[in-house]
Amino acid sequence: MKIGVFISETWGPASNLNQVRERARQAETMGFDSGWVPYIPRSLDAMMALQAAGSVTDSIELGSAVIPTYLFHPLALARQAYSLRGEIGRRFTLGLGCSQQVVIEKSHGLPFTRPAQHVREYLEILQQSAEQSGHMNYHGELFNLDGPFLTPGGGDMQILIGAIGPLMLKVAGELADGTIATMSDEGAIEREIVPRITAAALAAGRPAPRVAAVIPVHVTDDADTAKQMALEHFSVYEKLPRYKRMIDLGDQQHPAGLCVIGNEQQVRQRLQRFADAGLTDFIASPFTFGETTAQQRLRTLKCLSTYS
């Protein structure tokens, strides 16, 4: 199991570009396999953040987790993605997903229409755009495109889908390189995520998919306090139907239980359970609190970077 880490803040105040560069350098120096940036209301633009990270690193995989498809026309996102790929190379991974109905409809005022079909057609358009023929001719149920398209730097790139439901996992297995299953515990990974996406990929004649998960991590000797903080902070996931479904399918009774919290030994034991469940990429989202956040984050990073 590979270990990645967010290089842009996910839970606290938004990171600026200098902080992203610093964290990207740190992640590569510490030996992390990948560095990730989110696309959330408090975050930087994901593509700009990844370009900044790519400018100060040489080999670490850099990816988005995840960009909401409804906010970007597929060709607009393809142009951004291929431009970035031309800048930092094949180590760029595009993570995208449909997001949540409340985010798309309430926060952005857009219709959340047929999400699985939307993502399927979105991926088909991205695949066709990779051929760089100079012309797009695509006719689906939701998208109809006929016109010129060509971007320097284009070509195949890794695409992961934020997929946790049955329909979206089927789409991810058939058309993408894998899934990013945010806030899914070991039980949900083993019994729901891995079997569904693997079966879909096999039926489509595709290679075994990557199965990644974004999981909050906090290394501490005061696990009780940290768990109480997590209980308060992550309760919002119980109000989002897709995440609530994954909690019910997993082994935990509350989103806080999904968080990896404890001392170094306890955290490594939990990481091993994720690996045994079939996770290929553990994407850590360090969360901190109190007056010693920098020290807490560094302790968490050191523990994660030495996992093997």
N, C-alpha and C positions, 0 to 999 in steps of 0.2 A: 504494500500500500504506500503510495506516494503522499507526502505531506506538503500542503500549500498553506499560505497565510494571506490574509487581507493586508494590503499595503496602504489602504485608504480607510479612514475611520468608518466604522459601521454603527457603533452604538453611541459614541460621544459627539462632541462638536466636529463639524466637517473639517477634513484635512485640506491644507492648501497644497499647491504643486511642489513647493520645496519639501514639505513633509512627505509627500508621496515619493519623491526622488530619494530622500534619506532612508525611508523604510524599504524601498526597492533595493537599494545598495545593501542595506543590512540583511535583508532576506537572502540575497544571493551570496553574500559573504558567509552567512551562517549555514548555508547548504540546503535551503529549502528548495523543493522541486518546482514550486510555482508561486507566483504572487498575483493577487486578485484585487479588483476594485468593484464596488457596488454601483448600482444606479438607483438611488433612493432620494427622497426629498431634500436631505441635508448634504448630499454628496456633490463632488465635482462632476463635470461631464466625463463619462467613462473613457471615451476615446482620447480626450485630451490628457487625462490622468495616465493612461497606458502609454501614450507617446512620451510623456515626461519620464515614466519609469524605464521605458526602453532606451532613452538617451543616456542613462547612467549605468546600464547593465549590459551583459554580453551573452548570457546563456540561459538564464532562468525563464521558464515559461511565464507568460503574462496573459491574463484573461479577464473578461468581464463576467460578473455574477450578480444579477443578469440584467441585460438591457430589455425593457418592455417593448415588444414588437408593435403594439398598437400606437405607440408614440412616434414611429418612424415608418415611412414608406419603405418597403423592402429594397428598392433600388437606391434610395437615399442612404440606408444603412449599409448596403453593399459597397457603395462608393466610399463611405467613411472607413469601412473595414478593410477594403483592398488598399486604400491609401496608407493605412496604418501598417498593414502587412508588408507593403513595399518598403516601409521605413524600418521595421524591426524584424522582418523575416518570418519564418515558419513557426517561431516560438510563440506567436500570437494565437490565442484561442478566443473565439467569439462565443460568449455565453449569452443566450437570449431566452425570453419566455413571455408568455401572455400576461404575466402579473396577476393581480386580483381585480375582481369586478369593482370593488369599492375604490380602488386606486384609479382605474381607467375611467369609470363613469362619474364618480363623485369628485375626485381630485382634479381630473383633466377634462371632464365634460364630453367624453367620447363614448360611442356605443361599444359595449363589450359583446360583440356578435360572434357566435359559433367559434369559441376559442381554439378547439382542436383543429377544425378545418382551416381556420385562419393561420395557425402555425404551420400546418401541413403545406399550404400553398406558399407561405412565406419561405419555407425551406426549399421548395421546388424552384422558386424564383432565384434564390441565392445560388442554388446548384447550377441553374442555367446561366446565371450571370458569370459564374466562374469559368465558363467555356471561352469567354472573351471573343465571341464571334463578331462583335461589333453591333449586333442587333438583338433585341429582346422580342420574342413572340411567344407570349404565354396567355392561355385562356383557361381560367378556372371558374369556380362558382362565386368567388369573392373578388378576384383580381383578373383584369383583362389588360394586357400590356402589348403594345406593338410600336416599337420605335428604336432609335439608336441607343446603345449603351456600351461604353468601353472605359475602363479605368486602369491607368498604369499601376502595376503591382498586383494585378488580379491573378487569380489561380486558386487551386484548392486550399482550403484552410480548415482547421479543426473547428467544429461547431458542436456545442453542447446545449441542451435544452433544459430549462427549468421545468422538469416534468415529475409529478408525483401521482397523478391520477391515471387510471387505466387507459383512457383514450390518448392522453398526451404521452404516456410511456410507449404506446404503440407507435405513435408518430416519431418519437425520438429514436426508437429502435430501428424503424424502417428507413429513416432519412438522415439522421444525425450521427454523430460519433459517440453520443452518450448522453447522460443526464446529469443535472446538478439538482439533487434532491435536498433542498433546504429544510432544516429542522426535522429530519427523519432519524429515528433512533435505530439501534442495531436490529431489533426485531422487525421493524418496518422495512429496513434495507434487505434483510435476509428473506422475509416471507412475501414481500409485496414488490419492491422496486426491482431487485435483481431478476427474479423469475420472469416478470412481465417484459422488461426491456430486452432481456436476453432472448426470450422466445420470439419477440418481434424481429430482432436483428437476424436471428437464425433463419426465420421464415423468409426474410427478404434477401438472404444470401450475403449479408454484411458481416464484417468481423465482429468479434466479441466487443460489446460497448464498454466505454468508460462509465463507471458509476461513482460520481462524486457527491459529496454532501457538505453543506455549509453548517458548521456546528460551533456554537459559542464555547470558548475554553477559558478557564481561570485556574491557574496553579497557585495553591495557597495552603497554609497550615490551619487556617480558620475556615473550614469548609461549611460549617453551620451558618456563619454570617454571609458567606458568598451565596449559598443556596437560598437564603432568605431574600437577598438582593435580586437574585435571578427570578425568584417567585414573583416579585413585584414587577420586574422589568419586562419579562417575557410573557406575562399573562395575556397580552394582546393577541397572541397567536391562537388562543382558544376561541376568539371571536371571528376568525377567518375560516370559513368552511373547509377549504382544502387542507389547511394545516390541522384543523381539529380532526378531520378524518384520519390523517396520518398518525396523530397522537393515539386515537382509538385503535388503530391497527398495530401499533407498536407495543412496547413493554412498559412505557411510562404513563403516568396518570395526569401529568401536567407538563407544559413546555419546559419548565425549569428542570425537570428530570432528564430532558434531552441534553442539557448542557453538561460538558465534561468539566467537573469540578473536583479538586482534591490536591493532595501533594503529588510529587513527581511519580512515585510508584503507582499511586491510584490512577493517575492520568494515563500512564503507559499501559496499565492493565485494560483500561477502557478503550484505548486506541486499538489494542490487540483484538478486542471483541468486535470492533468495527471491521477490522481486516478479516477476521474469521467469518463475518457476515457476508463478505463479498465486495466490500467497498474498495474501489481502486484508488480513489483520490479523497483524502481527508482535507477539507479546506477549513482551516481554523480561523475563527473570528474572535480574537482575544477581547474579553471585556474586563474592565477594571473599574474601581471606585475608590473613593477616599483620597488621602493626601499623598499616597505613594504609588500613583498610577504608573509612572515611568518604570519604577523598580518592579512592580507587579507584571507589567507587560514583558519586560526583559526576562524575568524568571519564567514566564509562560513560553516565550519564544525559545529559550535555551532548552527547556524540557522537550518541546515539540521537535526541535531541530536534531536532537540526539536520539529520537525514536528509531528503532530498527527492529 
